[in-house]
Amino acid sequence: MADHIVFEIGSVFGGMFLAEVSQHDFGLPSNVFCSTLLHKVRFVAVLILSSFGILVFSFTDANADFMTWTRVLHRLGQPYFPATQWAPFGDTKTYWPVIGAHLITIAVLLSPGIQSVLSHSRLVWLGSISYPFYLLHGMVIRTLLVWMLYGLREPIWLYTKDGNGNIEEAWQTIPKPDRWMYVPSLAVFLIVTLLLSHFWNQWIEPWFGWLTLKAEECMCPKLAEAQKREELIEEGLPIANDASLGERVPLMSEITQQ
């Protein structure tokens, strides 16, 4: 369990490190030879990191022995990954995707081309609704998608017979939908979930932000005031610190250091 917690903490700090690194400019040197060489090295590194990252990130959460590549990764990771109560010989289904996500992120940080593609307005919009999509997709699957695939189908009876032809056991089930139904049903599911996620992001999320802000103002008034003050400073608005105007309001960084 201790190893499991250490690995989880390492994943969190790994994400924090990648977030910090993303704020730095990895400019190439002005020397032509070094610049060309580093371009090639960067291209190869991005290709390897992104390819292997996507492969590892796609590691299955069940039946790893069904495919050769998942079976190989499973055997490679078992001796090194912490064990859990669900995976006593190494929790590969949790840690391989985590490693893959970090490798993909590093590849994006090293590639201005990938960053440019991911900065497209449509992809930025998808990123902005990714968390609402995560919250809502399960509900839409269990309601709308299940109804489209199974709701209009008539249940059928299945039964088993003994050697004399008498019915031993009978049960009712819903038959699988025809294959052609999956394409339009999944398309409708995707469109509806995207629209609901956009609505959540535009109308519901701001209310939660407002409630959070009010809770901060009630429980931590000094911290909320300092945060407002720093926002005004970032906008370039003049801030009065004259003693005649009252007690100086400390900055948020000063409050957190106390």
C-alpha positions as a Python dict, from the first residue, in 0.01 Angstrom:
ca = {
    (1, 'M'): (0, 0, 0),
    (2, 'A'): (286, 237, 81),
    (3, 'D'): (439, 181, -263),
    (4, 'H'): (101, 244, -420),
    (5, 'I'): (68, 579, -242),
    (6, 'V'): (424, 676, -333),
    (7, 'F'): (354, 605, -700),
    (8, 'E'): (33, 808, -691),
    (9, 'I'): (216, 1100, -529),
    (10, 'G'): (486, 1069, -792),
    (11, 'S'): (221, 1092, -1063),
    (12, 'V'): (82, 1410, -910),
    (13, 'F'): (424, 1572, -879),
    (14, 'G'): (507, 1452, -1229),
    (15, 'G'): (206, 1641, -1358),
    (16, 'M'): (309, 1949, -1161),
    (17, 'F'): (660, 1927, -1311),
    (18, 'L'): (521, 1901, -1663),
    (19, 'A'): (295, 2200, -1598),
    (20, 'E'): (597, 2405, -1488),
    (21, 'V'): (807, 2291, -1783),
    (22, 'S'): (530, 2390, -2023),
    (23, 'Q'): (581, 2754, -1921),
    (24, 'H'): (941, 2758, -2046),
    (25, 'D'): (1057, 2823, -2400),
    (26, 'F'): (1271, 2544, -2546),
    (27, 'G'): (1426, 2764, -2812),
    (28, 'L'): (1697, 2621, -3035),
    (29, 'P'): (2047, 2777, -3043),
    (30, 'S'): (2136, 3023, -3317),
    (31, 'N'): (2429, 2810, -3443),
    (32, 'V'): (2320, 2649, -3770),
    (33, 'F'): (2486, 2311, -3710),
    (34, 'C'): (2360, 2279, -3352),
    (35, 'S'): (2016, 2401, -3453),
    (36, 'T'): (1988, 2144, -3734),
    (37, 'L'): (2118, 1864, -3512),
    (38, 'L'): (1882, 1950, -3228),
    (39, 'H'): (1592, 1968, -3472),
    (40, 'K'): (1665, 1611, -3579),
    (41, 'V'): (1714, 1492, -3221),
    (42, 'R'): (1392, 1661, -3114),
    (43, 'F'): (1201, 1511, -3407),
    (44, 'V'): (1323, 1158, -3325),
    (45, 'A'): (1253, 1208, -2953),
    (46, 'V'): (901, 1333, -3020),
    (47, 'L'): (834, 1045, -3258),
    (48, 'I'): (952, 784, -3009),
    (49, 'L'): (784, 941, -2705),
    (50, 'S'): (450, 998, -2877),
    (51, 'S'): (439, 654, -3043),
    (52, 'F'): (538, 461, -2732),
    (53, 'G'): (322, 688, -2514),
    (54, 'I'): (11, 622, -2722),
    (55, 'L'): (86, 248, -2719),
    (56, 'V'): (134, 237, -2342),
    (57, 'F'): (-162, 468, -2275),
    (58, 'S'): (-384, 221, -2466),
    (59, 'F'): (-303, -61, -2225),
    (60, 'T'): (-619, -251, -2138),
    (61, 'D'): (-774, -263, -1792),
    (62, 'A'): (-872, -629, -1833),
    (63, 'N'): (-771, -944, -2023),
    (64, 'A'): (-413, -833, -2088),
    (65, 'D'): (-329, -1184, -2209),
    (66, 'F'): (-557, -1155, -2514),
    (67, 'M'): (-303, -959, -2725),
    (68, 'T'): (71, -1007, -2765),
    (69, 'W'): (169, -643, -2700),
    (70, 'T'): (-44, -614, -2385),
    (71, 'R'): (88, -948, -2262),
    (72, 'V'): (447, -826, -2307),
    (73, 'L'): (380, -496, -2127),
    (74, 'H'): (201, -682, -1849),
    (75, 'R'): (501, -908, -1791),
    (76, 'L'): (744, -615, -1811),
    (77, 'G'): (556, -408, -1556),
    (78, 'Q'): (468, -671, -1298),
    (79, 'P'): (812, -685, -1126),
    (80, 'Y'): (833, -304, -1094),
    (81, 'F'): (482, -170, -1036),
    (82, 'P'): (332, -169, -685),
    (83, 'A'): (83, -442, -606),
    (84, 'T'): (-277, -379, -500),
    (85, 'Q'): (-554, -598, -368),
    (86, 'W'): (-685, -628, -726),
    (87, 'A'): (-340, -696, -875),
    (88, 'P'): (-118, -876, -620),
    (89, 'F'): (168, -915, -872),
    (90, 'G'): (181, -553, -997),
    (91, 'D'): (-97, -316, -1097),
    (92, 'T'): (-8, -276, -1464),
    (93, 'K'): (-355, -162, -1571),
    (94, 'T'): (-319, 155, -1360),
    (95, 'Y'): (43, 250, -1407),
    (96, 'W'): (107, 185, -1775),
    (97, 'P'): (-160, 442, -1881),
    (98, 'V'): (-17, 692, -1630),
    (99, 'I'): (330, 652, -1779),
    (100, 'G'): (185, 678, -2130),
    (101, 'A'): (8, 1003, -2044),
    (102, 'H'): (334, 1152, -1914),
    (103, 'L'): (524, 1046, -2228),
    (104, 'I'): (260, 1198, -2455),
    (105, 'T'): (270, 1522, -2256),
    (106, 'I'): (650, 1543, -2282),
    (107, 'A'): (626, 1484, -2658),
    (108, 'V'): (378, 1770, -2688),
    (109, 'L'): (605, 2001, -2487),
    (110, 'L'): (897, 1923, -2718),
    (111, 'S'): (703, 1968, -3042),
    (112, 'P'): (591, 2317, -3152),
    (113, 'G'): (408, 2152, -3442),
    (114, 'I'): (190, 1938, -3215),
    (115, 'Q'): (132, 2240, -2990),
    (116, 'S'): (14, 2440, -3291),
    (117, 'V'): (-228, 2165, -3394),
    (118, 'L'): (-364, 2130, -3040),
    (119, 'S'): (-408, 2509, -3019),
    (120, 'H'): (-676, 2504, -3288),
    (121, 'S'): (-996, 2664, -3165),
    (122, 'R'): (-1203, 2346, -3211),
    (123, 'L'): (-959, 2137, -3010),
    (124, 'V'): (-936, 2407, -2743),
    (125, 'W'): (-1314, 2394, -2719),
    (126, 'L'): (-1304, 2015, -2679),
    (127, 'G'): (-1048, 2060, -2402),
    (128, 'S'): (-1269, 2312, -2225),
    (129, 'I'): (-1560, 2066, -2210),
    (130, 'S'): (-1351, 1754, -2140),
    (131, 'Y'): (-1431, 1748, -1768),
    (132, 'P'): (-1810, 1797, -1813),
    (133, 'F'): (-1795, 1529, -2083),
    (134, 'Y'): (-1627, 1296, -1834),
    (135, 'L'): (-1896, 1368, -1575),
    (136, 'L'): (-2193, 1328, -1809),
    (137, 'H'): (-2102, 1052, -2053),
    (138, 'G'): (-2183, 768, -1812),
    (139, 'M'): (-2532, 903, -1747),
    (140, 'V'): (-2601, 944, -2121),
    (141, 'I'): (-2476, 590, -2191),
    (142, 'R'): (-2705, 439, -1926),
    (143, 'T'): (-3009, 633, -2043),
    (144, 'L'): (-3017, 753, -2403),
    (145, 'L'): (-2770, 512, -2564),
    (146, 'V'): (-2910, 203, -2391),
    (147, 'W'): (-3263, 307, -2487),
    (148, 'M'): (-3166, 361, -2853),
    (149, 'L'): (-2999, 20, -2874),
    (150, 'Y'): (-3230, -193, -2658),
    (151, 'G'): (-3538, 9, -2563),
    (152, 'L'): (-3741, -64, -2877),
    (153, 'R'): (-3655, -434, -2902),
    (154, 'E'): (-3898, -701, -2791),
    (155, 'P'): (-3770, -935, -2518),
    (156, 'I'): (-3745, -1304, -2601),
    (157, 'W'): (-3762, -1618, -2390),
    (158, 'L'): (-3472, -1857, -2361),
    (159, 'Y'): (-3490, -2195, -2193),
    (160, 'T'): (-3308, -2519, -2131),
    (161, 'K'): (-3456, -2869, -2158),
    (162, 'D'): (-3375, -3197, -1992),
    (163, 'G'): (-3325, -3530, -2170),
    (164, 'N'): (-3701, -3585, -2193),
    (165, 'G'): (-3766, -3252, -2361),
    (166, 'N'): (-3912, -3086, -2052),
    (167, 'I'): (-3825, -2726, -1980),
    (168, 'E'): (-3587, -2704, -1686),
    (169, 'E'): (-3519, -2332, -1671),
    (170, 'A'): (-3656, -2032, -1862),
    (171, 'W'): (-3555, -1668, -1859),
    (172, 'Q'): (-3630, -1353, -2051),
    (173, 'T'): (-3365, -1146, -2229),
    (174, 'I'): (-3334, -868, -2483),
    (175, 'P'): (-3155, -966, -2805),
    (176, 'K'): (-2850, -777, -2927),
    (177, 'P'): (-2922, -492, -3168),
    (178, 'D'): (-2838, -517, -3534),
    (179, 'R'): (-2489, -399, -3624),
    (180, 'W'): (-2611, -110, -3839),
    (181, 'M'): (-2780, 45, -3532),
    (182, 'Y'): (-2449, 111, -3357),
    (183, 'V'): (-2329, 383, -3596),
    (184, 'P'): (-2632, 620, -3576),
    (185, 'S'): (-2680, 548, -3205),
    (186, 'L'): (-2318, 631, -3120),
    (187, 'A'): (-2336, 943, -3339),
    (188, 'V'): (-2646, 1066, -3155),
    (189, 'F'): (-2485, 980, -2820),
    (190, 'L'): (-2171, 1179, -2908),
    (191, 'I'): (-2364, 1485, -3030),
    (192, 'V'): (-2595, 1490, -2728),
    (193, 'T'): (-2309, 1447, -2482),
    (194, 'L'): (-2109, 1726, -2647),
    (195, 'L'): (-2408, 1961, -2636),
    (196, 'L'): (-2479, 1879, -2272),
    (197, 'S'): (-2111, 1931, -2186),
    (198, 'H'): (-2111, 2268, -2361),
    (199, 'F'): (-2427, 2369, -2176),
    (200, 'W'): (-2272, 2258, -1846),
    (201, 'N'): (-1955, 2455, -1918),
    (202, 'Q'): (-2143, 2770, -2015),
    (203, 'W'): (-2427, 2780, -1764),
    (204, 'I'): (-2372, 2542, -1471),
    (205, 'E'): (-1996, 2563, -1413),
    (206, 'P'): (-2004, 2945, -1360),
    (207, 'W'): (-2261, 2898, -1083),
    (208, 'F'): (-2031, 2657, -902),
    (209, 'G'): (-1747, 2906, -946),
    (210, 'W'): (-1964, 3179, -797),
    (211, 'L'): (-2062, 2957, -502),
    (212, 'T'): (-1696, 2868, -444),
    (213, 'L'): (-1599, 3235, -446),
    (214, 'K'): (-1872, 3323, -196),
    (215, 'A'): (-1763, 3036, 30),
    (216, 'E'): (-1404, 3164, 16),
    (217, 'E'): (-1519, 3516, 102),
    (218, 'C'): (-1712, 3386, 403),
    (219, 'M'): (-1448, 3148, 539),
    (220, 'C'): (-1127, 3326, 430),
    (221, 'P'): (-1208, 3697, 385),
    (222, 'K'): (-844, 3810, 391),
    (223, 'L'): (-743, 3554, 132),
    (224, 'A'): (-1032, 3648, -97),
    (225, 'E'): (-951, 4018, -66),
    (226, 'A'): (-583, 3955, -142),
    (227, 'Q'): (-678, 3752, -447),
    (228, 'K'): (-898, 4034, -578),
    (229, 'R'): (-614, 4277, -515),
    (230, 'E'): (-368, 4069, -720),
    (231, 'E'): (-619, 4041, -1002),
    (232, 'L'): (-644, 4421, -1012),
    (233, 'I'): (-266, 4450, -1015),
    (234, 'E'): (-242, 4206, -1307),
    (235, 'E'): (-496, 4416, -1498),
    (236, 'G'): (-279, 4723, -1445),
    (237, 'L'): (-530, 4911, -1231),
    (238, 'P'): (-394, 5151, -967),
    (239, 'I'): (-409, 5022, -610),
    (240, 'A'): (-411, 5265, -320),
    (241, 'N'): (-184, 5180, -30),
    (242, 'D'): (-203, 5518, 136),
    (243, 'A'): (-247, 5497, 513),
    (244, 'S'): (-513, 5765, 489),
    (245, 'L'): (-731, 5526, 296),
    (246, 'G'): (-720, 5261, 562),
    (247, 'E'): (-514, 4960, 652),
    (248, 'R'): (-308, 4810, 374),
    (249, 'V'): (-452, 4487, 237),
    (250, 'P'): (-177, 4220, 219),
    (251, 'L'): (-113, 4023, -96),
    (252, 'M'): (-223, 3659, -118),
    (253, 'S'): (140, 3540, -117),
    (254, 'E'): (197, 3726, 207),
    (255, 'I'): (-105, 3564, 367),
    (256, 'T'): (-2, 3212, 265),
    (257, 'Q'): (346, 3265, 410),
    (258, 'Q'): (211, 3351, 753),
}
